[in-house]
């Protein structure tokens, strides 16, 4: 009797001896397909204004420079299908919408491994040439998770509804290892940076107000007492630094780590807008649950057994093992380990593929919120503001939920305000497009104060934004208070026609020359 009780307790604590993860992989692939659909949809909507021929950073420019100066190395430095097919606007749009369609194909389980590989290659093609607008951690995380999907997805052509093969153990372990790195390294960089707000447990006292795109709940969380901010900061560090080690324990440890990790991601989702980063992290959390756990929670999703293909059983573990080995030096580097030169060369050669990455968000907490307000004028006296769709502008505009959709220009404006004009080379290009009246760029904004013809001058001012008080919100309806702190760009105009009769595509302030395009 005692031995039987011991076996029961052991099974409860550690789960079945031979754990399978068919349900977790089934959910992962469908969730990944949904995230791909959102990512490509957002890309298709914003593509003309960001990367199109009349956009801020046209892909076509990169192709011209790459072909002229980089030769064969361009294929390795920026892997992209556009080197071969070109980058006219119609083709860019067609491939972005094809990504949405392929995401639906993956969701329906049609040729899942091959579809996942095509989605990975297509998204990499945009990210590699998207420059400043695609250097986000969630783009890297989607590419790494997307490549792993190729290893864990069934290698078959026709859908087999109601069945799923158990993934190769090493390939599934890689999903858990990816989740471990995302969470643990996020905690490591917070302490390794030496930022005083994390060490004093006051980081979240500032975070709700100063993060790139606050949510409606951010305002309310900001006004909670100091003890709440200190406690929640401590819990964030514990969940990121301690809980990930439970991923590789028995059933109870994995269930506890799953619950705490999910709660952290939901908390971040409610209080901010970080594109699909937290949604993708949530999805990876389900890799912690084996079929015996998920089968009880989701009995209608019980799947029949389907054997893996011989090719997948042989090849997936090898590729997963290789990716694991490549990730170890990156992991060690974040922990402060100095890497040998040959290892650094190998990592540099694979980094353009954005599929083996290091992670870590908000290592240094910003304690102020500078915001750029772009204004246009016809006479240099009366100035009208351009309204952004999501970033703070009008103090009376309530913050909104926008994730998992990412407004990339709104996000980059946050970095532009923090970095200053000298470290934001794309901003002058935005100004030129506004002076030209580019409809693709103007479509990125919520409103156009010059619908008939573009303005003669553009300027950019910097304000310090702060959440309003309870009394101010009730009295005026303003969610923000703002104070002018300086000029980001003085009044600038397109240069006059040159002697050859062509208008130069640069702009200049009214009082001194300034080229806005490199």
Wavefront OBJ file of the C-alpha trace (Angstrom):
o trace
v 0.000 0.000 0.000
v 2.794 2.420 0.908
v 4.600 1.618 -2.338
v 1.438 2.286 -4.341
v 0.965 5.648 -2.628
v 4.563 6.481 -3.390
v 3.976 5.691 -7.067
v 0.852 7.869 -7.116
v 2.679 10.807 -5.515
v 5.585 10.350 -7.906
v 3.242 10.358 -10.889
v 1.513 13.511 -9.632
v 4.823 15.298 -9.044
v 6.715 14.179 -12.128
v 4.016 13.019 -14.558
v 4.175 9.951 -16.758
v 7.578 8.467 -17.449
v 7.244 8.765 -21.223
v 5.839 12.236 -21.740
v 4.482 13.282 -25.135
v 3.798 16.809 -26.395
v 1.533 16.345 -29.387
v -1.136 18.742 -28.099
v 1.426 21.404 -27.182
v 2.924 21.298 -30.666
v -0.540 21.332 -32.259
v -1.383 24.506 -30.292
v 2.024 26.018 -30.999
v 1.670 25.657 -34.766
v -1.840 27.134 -34.845
v -0.860 29.978 -32.561
v 2.254 30.661 -34.615
v 0.130 30.754 -37.770
v -2.137 33.358 -36.155
v 0.853 35.493 -35.137
v 2.338 35.227 -38.628
v -1.020 36.375 -40.014
v -1.025 39.447 -37.759
v 2.617 40.234 -38.549
v 2.133 40.020 -42.316
v -1.182 41.887 -42.154
v 0.463 44.754 -40.264
v 3.287 44.674 -42.788
v 0.911 44.808 -45.756
v -0.914 47.807 -44.277
v 2.210 49.826 -43.424
v 4.512 48.598 -46.184
v 3.951 51.408 -48.744
v 4.724 54.147 -46.232
v 7.688 52.401 -44.639
v 9.473 50.450 -47.376
v 7.724 51.327 -50.650
v 9.146 53.511 -53.412
v 7.488 56.591 -51.876
v 8.086 55.424 -48.329
v 10.568 56.463 -45.670
v 13.199 53.745 -46.240
v 12.547 52.140 -49.640
v 13.787 48.590 -50.056
v 14.679 49.417 -53.662
v 17.432 51.758 -52.418
v 19.058 48.936 -50.477
v 19.022 46.713 -53.545
v 20.785 49.345 -55.653
v 23.491 49.975 -53.042
v 23.942 46.278 -52.299
v 24.374 45.301 -55.928
v 26.799 48.162 -56.560
v 29.085 47.761 -53.557
v 28.702 44.400 -51.812
v 28.755 41.769 -54.533
v 28.004 38.219 -53.439
v 28.329 39.072 -49.749
v 25.009 40.913 -49.890
v 23.189 37.565 -49.967
v 24.769 36.615 -46.635
v 24.697 40.023 -44.971
v 21.014 40.592 -45.747
v 19.388 37.316 -46.854
v 16.290 38.186 -48.853
v 14.336 36.984 -51.847
v 14.221 40.580 -53.094
v 17.800 40.375 -54.366
v 16.448 38.109 -57.110
v 12.892 39.310 -57.714
v 13.277 43.068 -57.232
v 11.196 45.327 -55.002
v 8.546 47.193 -56.970
v 5.550 48.279 -54.923
v 3.109 45.788 -56.423
v 5.430 42.858 -55.731
v 6.084 43.969 -52.150
v 2.369 44.162 -51.461
v 1.702 40.835 -53.166
v 4.327 39.036 -51.074
v 3.063 40.600 -47.847
v -0.477 39.421 -48.579
v 0.893 36.048 -49.619
v 2.313 35.816 -46.102
v -1.189 36.287 -44.687
v -2.493 33.569 -47.008
v 0.307 31.148 -46.116
v -0.397 31.720 -42.429
v -3.929 30.472 -43.094
v -2.496 27.462 -44.926
v -0.321 26.636 -41.915
v -3.301 27.023 -39.590
v -5.192 24.472 -41.696
v -2.294 22.003 -41.395
v -1.551 21.862 -45.121
v 2.092 20.889 -45.732
v 2.895 22.373 -42.304
v 6.683 21.985 -42.307
v 7.125 23.351 -45.817
v 4.637 26.157 -45.207
v 6.421 27.099 -41.984
v 9.737 27.205 -43.847
v 8.269 29.431 -46.573
v 6.813 31.806 -43.991
v 10.167 31.991 -42.222
v 12.013 32.784 -45.455
v 9.442 35.356 -46.553
v 9.412 37.191 -43.226
v 13.220 37.112 -43.119
v 13.254 38.730 -46.568
v 11.354 41.768 -45.282
v 13.176 41.966 -41.953
v 16.631 41.792 -43.546
v 16.007 44.845 -45.740
v 13.606 46.734 -43.468
v 16.435 48.508 -41.658
v 15.434 50.658 -38.670
v 11.790 49.653 -38.752
v 12.501 45.946 -38.256
v 15.141 45.876 -35.518
v 12.750 44.696 -32.832
v 13.136 41.705 -30.548
v 9.770 40.289 -31.536
v 10.845 40.135 -35.169
v 13.855 38.070 -34.104
v 11.735 35.939 -31.781
v 9.212 35.241 -34.532
v 11.990 34.181 -36.897
v 13.593 31.896 -34.315
v 10.261 30.353 -33.317
v 9.341 30.101 -36.994
v 12.482 28.132 -37.788
v 11.796 25.810 -34.860
v 8.305 25.252 -36.234
v 9.913 23.671 -39.285
v 11.563 21.104 -37.003
v 8.511 20.233 -34.892
v 5.806 20.452 -37.586
v 4.698 17.242 -39.351
v 6.660 16.703 -42.559
v 3.722 15.756 -44.747
v 1.706 17.349 -47.526
v -1.916 16.533 -46.785
v -3.663 17.551 -43.556
v -4.466 14.762 -41.115
v -7.220 16.269 -39.004
v -7.528 14.848 -35.507
v -4.021 13.377 -35.513
v -0.539 14.689 -34.812
v 2.882 13.110 -34.471
v 4.874 13.487 -31.290
v 7.762 15.880 -32.036
v 11.376 14.724 -31.777
v 12.438 15.217 -28.126
v 15.405 17.445 -28.941
v 13.305 19.679 -31.192
v 10.701 20.063 -28.459
v 13.419 20.758 -25.889
v 14.557 23.624 -28.109
v 11.164 25.308 -27.666
v 11.563 25.140 -23.896
v 15.151 26.348 -24.193
v 13.972 29.298 -26.286
v 11.374 30.188 -23.659
v 14.044 29.865 -20.960
v 16.350 32.284 -22.775
v 13.582 34.809 -23.450
v 12.613 35.032 -19.778
v 15.912 34.403 -17.991
v 17.999 36.732 -20.139
v 15.360 39.447 -19.740
v 16.005 39.257 -16.015
v 19.784 39.050 -16.362
v 20.110 42.213 -18.463
v 18.031 44.179 -15.965
v 20.516 43.513 -13.174
v 23.665 43.379 -15.316
v 22.965 46.850 -16.720
v 23.489 48.389 -13.302
v 20.309 50.404 -13.708
v 19.445 51.781 -10.248
v 15.674 51.520 -10.693
v 15.765 47.727 -11.038
v 18.082 47.311 -8.069
v 15.967 49.643 -5.947
v 12.784 47.862 -7.091
v 11.313 51.123 -8.405
v 11.475 50.369 -12.148
v 7.745 49.809 -12.557
v 7.070 53.117 -10.858
v 8.274 54.664 -14.140
v 7.540 51.923 -16.662
v 3.794 52.436 -17.104
v 4.302 56.104 -17.964
v 7.486 55.915 -20.058
v 7.009 52.724 -22.115
v 6.645 53.233 -25.889
v 2.886 52.672 -26.237
v 0.964 52.589 -22.951
v -2.416 50.895 -22.704
v -5.530 52.428 -21.101
v -4.710 50.516 -17.900
v -1.190 51.953 -17.732
v -2.550 55.245 -16.410
v -4.346 53.510 -13.529
v -1.415 51.244 -12.631
v 0.887 54.266 -12.612
v -1.172 55.843 -9.830
v -1.014 52.802 -7.539
v 1.028 53.212 -4.326
v 4.800 52.780 -4.209
v 4.638 49.489 -2.317
v 2.725 47.950 -5.232
v 5.404 49.044 -7.716
v 8.171 47.659 -5.510
v 6.388 44.357 -4.975
v 5.525 43.935 -8.652
v 9.106 44.772 -9.674
v 10.377 42.102 -7.292
v 7.910 39.564 -8.686
v 8.987 40.353 -12.253
v 12.630 39.696 -11.361
v 11.777 36.468 -9.529
v 9.664 35.147 -12.401
v 12.344 36.016 -14.942
v 15.406 34.885 -12.986
v 14.223 31.963 -10.831
v 11.083 30.457 -12.345
v 12.678 29.473 -15.705
v 14.774 26.828 -13.952
v 11.538 25.015 -13.109
v 10.952 24.409 -16.824
v 13.220 21.382 -16.666
v 11.819 19.787 -13.509
v 8.884 17.449 -12.933
v 5.209 18.022 -13.582
v 4.519 20.201 -10.536
v 7.508 22.415 -11.264
v 6.530 22.807 -14.889
v 2.912 23.520 -13.991
v 3.950 26.152 -11.448
v 6.387 27.787 -13.870
v 3.744 27.722 -16.610
v 1.206 29.458 -14.363
v 3.593 32.182 -13.172
v 4.990 32.815 -16.648
v 1.496 33.084 -18.119
v 0.441 35.530 -15.405
v 3.474 37.714 -16.093
v 2.751 37.832 -19.825
v -0.926 38.620 -19.237
v 0.063 41.405 -16.852
v 2.353 42.917 -19.502
v -0.350 42.545 -22.167
v -2.839 44.458 -20.040
v -0.479 47.301 -19.181
v 1.343 47.887 -22.471
v 1.529 47.311 -26.212
v 4.578 45.300 -27.251
v 3.362 44.009 -30.610
v 3.219 40.197 -30.658
v 6.173 39.651 -28.293
v 4.110 38.653 -25.280
v 1.636 36.678 -27.383
v 4.495 34.652 -28.809
v 5.986 34.153 -25.346
v 2.581 32.979 -24.119
v 2.512 30.492 -26.948
v 5.938 29.141 -26.035
v 4.742 28.606 -22.459
v 2.475 25.788 -23.651
v 5.571 23.774 -24.549
v 5.854 23.142 -20.792
v 2.644 21.098 -20.694
v 2.623 17.467 -21.782
v -0.381 15.661 -23.231
v -1.532 14.331 -19.872
v -1.934 17.902 -18.596
v -3.303 19.541 -21.733
v -5.585 16.585 -22.455
v -7.410 17.201 -19.181
v -7.696 20.936 -19.752
v -8.686 20.594 -23.414
v -10.360 17.191 -23.785
v -11.921 18.103 -27.134
v -8.465 18.542 -28.604
v -7.414 14.969 -27.888
v -5.475 13.871 -30.962
v -4.895 10.482 -32.432
v -1.359 9.170 -32.737
v 0.442 9.631 -36.016
v 4.002 8.393 -36.548
v 6.649 10.929 -37.511
v 8.267 10.567 -40.905
v 11.641 8.851 -41.035
v 13.261 11.984 -42.461
v 11.938 14.097 -39.606
v 13.074 11.593 -36.971
v 16.582 11.616 -38.431
v 17.043 15.235 -39.486
v 15.134 17.301 -36.891
v 17.254 16.227 -33.887
v 20.453 17.030 -35.781
v 19.274 20.508 -36.779
v 17.836 21.204 -33.325
v 21.101 20.122 -31.718
v 23.063 22.410 -34.032
v 20.840 25.375 -33.193
v 21.187 24.597 -29.493
v 24.985 24.590 -29.733
v 24.936 27.886 -31.627
v 22.748 29.478 -28.960
v 25.086 28.599 -26.084
v 27.790 31.196 -26.917
v 25.158 33.930 -27.244
v 23.708 32.893 -23.910
v 27.167 32.941 -22.342
v 27.966 36.353 -23.828
v 24.929 37.916 -22.162
v 26.167 36.460 -18.870
v 29.475 38.258 -19.381
v 31.608 35.405 -20.729
v 34.261 36.515 -23.212
v 33.988 34.476 -26.396
v 36.976 33.192 -28.401
v 37.501 34.959 -31.706
v 36.534 31.935 -33.886
v 33.236 31.641 -32.017
v 32.570 35.322 -32.577
v 33.194 34.904 -36.298
v 30.705 32.028 -36.478
v 28.064 34.006 -34.590
v 28.598 37.032 -36.831
v 28.086 34.860 -39.906
v 24.700 33.548 -38.713
v 23.389 36.748 -37.113
v 21.852 38.112 -40.367
v 19.409 35.189 -40.328
v 17.986 36.430 -36.989
v 17.176 32.835 -35.960
v 19.594 32.297 -33.058
v 19.317 35.351 -30.836
v 19.931 36.848 -27.449
v 17.060 38.552 -25.662
v 16.448 41.090 -22.943
v 13.964 43.957 -22.778
v 14.060 47.196 -20.752
v 17.557 46.614 -19.394
v 17.676 50.325 -18.548
v 14.417 51.895 -17.452
v 13.624 55.303 -18.897
v 12.401 57.719 -16.230
v 11.277 60.538 -18.540
v 9.046 60.551 -21.593
v 10.159 62.940 -24.339
v 7.731 62.981 -27.262
v 8.197 64.478 -30.708
v 5.363 66.577 -32.120
v 5.608 67.153 -35.881
v 4.030 70.342 -37.195
v 3.548 71.807 -40.658
v 2.965 75.340 -41.877
v 2.347 77.154 -45.140
v 3.577 80.565 -43.982
v 5.957 79.752 -41.123
v 3.601 81.445 -38.649
v 0.577 79.195 -38.215
v 1.523 75.608 -37.351
v -0.709 72.526 -37.455
v 0.173 69.179 -35.860
v 0.275 65.768 -37.519
v -1.601 63.280 -35.342
v -0.223 59.775 -34.938
v -2.549 56.824 -34.735
v -1.287 55.323 -31.499
v 1.567 57.200 -29.866
v 0.770 59.997 -27.378
v 0.059 63.347 -28.970
v -3.139 65.144 -27.996
v -3.140 65.131 -24.165
v -6.869 64.337 -24.188
v -6.455 61.211 -26.295
v -6.764 58.102 -24.158
v -4.075 55.425 -24.619
v -5.411 52.420 -26.520
v -4.888 48.695 -26.903
v -3.184 47.941 -30.213
v -1.078 44.777 -29.659
v -0.486 42.323 -31.289
v -0.591 44.796 -34.190
v 2.547 46.932 -34.298
v 2.484 50.496 -35.642
v 6.163 50.624 -36.520
v 6.453 54.365 -37.126
v 4.791 55.133 -33.784
v 7.248 52.802 -32.066
v 10.270 54.321 -33.786
v 9.171 57.817 -32.791
v 9.698 56.773 -29.160
v 13.301 55.804 -29.928
v 13.793 58.942 -32.019
v 12.849 61.152 -29.078
v 15.242 59.314 -26.751
v 18.163 59.085 -29.190
v 18.033 62.583 -30.636
v 18.214 63.641 -34.301
v 21.916 62.813 -34.729
v 21.208 59.122 -34.053
v 17.959 58.962 -36.027
v 18.962 59.070 -39.702
v 15.533 58.012 -40.958
v 13.718 61.007 -39.426
v 14.839 63.537 -42.083
v 13.484 61.161 -44.717
v 10.112 61.235 -42.977
v 10.174 65.031 -43.093
v 10.980 65.034 -46.808
v 8.063 62.699 -47.540
v 5.698 64.967 -45.600
v 6.943 68.008 -47.500
v 6.390 66.108 -50.734
v 2.912 65.080 -49.592
v 3.584 61.356 -50.076
v 0.158 59.693 -49.663
v 1.771 56.421 -48.560
v 3.601 58.081 -45.672
v 0.662 60.294 -44.724
v -1.465 57.126 -44.468
v 0.683 56.117 -41.477
v -0.758 59.072 -39.554
v -4.201 59.409 -37.993
v -4.927 62.672 -39.787
v -3.439 65.018 -42.362
v -3.731 68.715 -41.461
v -2.907 69.616 -45.088
v -5.305 67.558 -47.219
v -5.232 69.816 -50.295
v -1.489 70.304 -50.753
v 1.598 69.626 -48.638
v 2.946 72.279 -46.267
v 5.842 74.566 -47.125
v 7.614 74.019 -43.815
v 7.926 71.187 -41.309
v 9.287 71.448 -37.794
v 9.513 69.057 -34.854
v 9.239 70.026 -31.202
v 10.051 67.912 -28.155
v 7.712 67.813 -25.169
v 8.032 66.131 -21.812
v 4.886 64.021 -21.339
v 3.609 62.901 -17.951
v 0.440 61.148 -16.905
v -2.118 63.582 -15.545
v -3.447 63.366 -12.006
v -6.836 61.988 -11.005
v -8.112 65.527 -10.528
v -6.800 66.708 -13.897
v -8.411 63.761 -15.687
v -11.792 64.441 -14.073
v -11.581 68.186 -14.606
v -10.286 68.424 -18.177
v -10.410 64.884 -19.574
v -6.650 65.029 -20.235
v -4.706 61.780 -19.800
v -1.393 63.557 -20.241
v 0.316 66.757 -19.173
v 3.047 68.049 -21.447
v 5.744 70.708 -21.264
v 7.813 72.043 -24.155
v 11.492 71.236 -23.638
v 13.128 72.010 -26.983
v 13.312 71.896 -30.761
v 14.024 68.551 -32.416
v 14.118 69.944 -35.963
v 13.937 73.650 -36.852
v 11.506 74.783 -39.559
v 12.636 73.091 -42.773
v 11.530 73.218 -46.397
v 12.305 71.474 -49.649
v 15.144 73.153 -51.475
v 14.320 75.372 -54.422
v 14.652 74.019 -57.970
v 18.239 73.562 -59.069
v 19.593 75.234 -62.230
v 18.843 72.040 -64.120
v 15.195 72.503 -63.236
v 14.856 69.569 -60.848
v 13.706 69.939 -57.264
v 16.294 68.510 -54.889
v 14.905 65.782 -52.621
v 16.269 67.292 -49.441
v 15.127 69.973 -47.097
v 16.702 72.902 -45.342
v 15.863 75.039 -42.325
v 14.889 78.565 -43.122
v 17.968 79.981 -41.374
v 20.737 77.553 -42.353
v 21.314 74.743 -44.893
v 20.581 71.198 -43.814
v 20.491 68.131 -46.041
v 17.823 65.740 -44.841
v 18.820 62.832 -47.031
v 22.206 61.109 -46.892
l 1 2 3 4 5 6 7 8 9 10 11 12 13 14 15 16 17 18 19 20 21 22 23 24 25 26 27 28 29 30 31 32 33 34 35 36 37 38 39 40 41 42 43 44 45 46 47 48 49 50 51 52 53 54 55 56 57 58 59 60 61 62 63 64 65 66 67 68 69 70 71 72 73 74 75 76 77 78 79 80 81 82 83 84 85 86 87 88 89 90 91 92 93 94 95 96 97 98 99 100 101 102 103 104 105 106 107 108 109 110 111 112 113 114 115 116 117 118 119 120 121 122 123 124 125 126 127 128 129 130 131 132 133 134 135 136 137 138 139 140 141 142 143 144 145 146 147 148 149 150 151 152 153 154 155 156 157 158 159 160 161 162 163 164 165 166 167 168 169 170 171 172 173 174 175 176 177 178 179 180 181 182 183 184 185 186 187 188 189 190 191 192 193 194 195 196 197 198 199 200 201 202 203 204 205 206 207 208 209 210 211 212 213 214 215 216 217 218 219 220 221 222 223 224 225 226 227 228 229 230 231 232 233 234 235 236 237 238 239 240 241 242 243 244 245 246 247 248 249 250 251 252 253 254 255 256 257 258 259 260 261 262 263 264 265 266 267 268 269 270 271 272 273 274 275 276 277 278 279 280 281 282 283 284 285 286 287 288 289 290 291 292 293 294 295 296 297 298 299 300 301 302 303 304 305 306 307 308 309 310 311 312 313 314 315 316 317 318 319 320 321 322 323 324 325 326 327 328 329 330 331 332 333 334 335 336 337 338 339 340 341 342 343 344 345 346 347 348 349 350 351 352 353 354 355 356 357 358 359 360 361 362 363 364 365 366 367 368 369 370 371 372 373 374 375 376 377 378 379 380 381 382 383 384 385 386 387 388 389 390 391 392 393 394 395 396 397 398 399 400 401 402 403 404 405 406 407 408 409 410 411 412 413 414 415 416 417 418 419 420 421 422 423 424 425 426 427 428 429 430 431 432 433 434 435 436 437 438 439 440 441 442 443 444 445 446 447 448 449 450 451 452 453 454 455 456 457 458 459 460 461 462 463 464 465 466 467 468 469 470 471 472 473 474 475 476 477 478 479 480 481 482 483 484 485 486 487 488 489 490 491 492 493 494 495 496 497 498 499 500 501 502 503 504 505 506 507 508 509 510 511 512 513 514 515 516 517 518
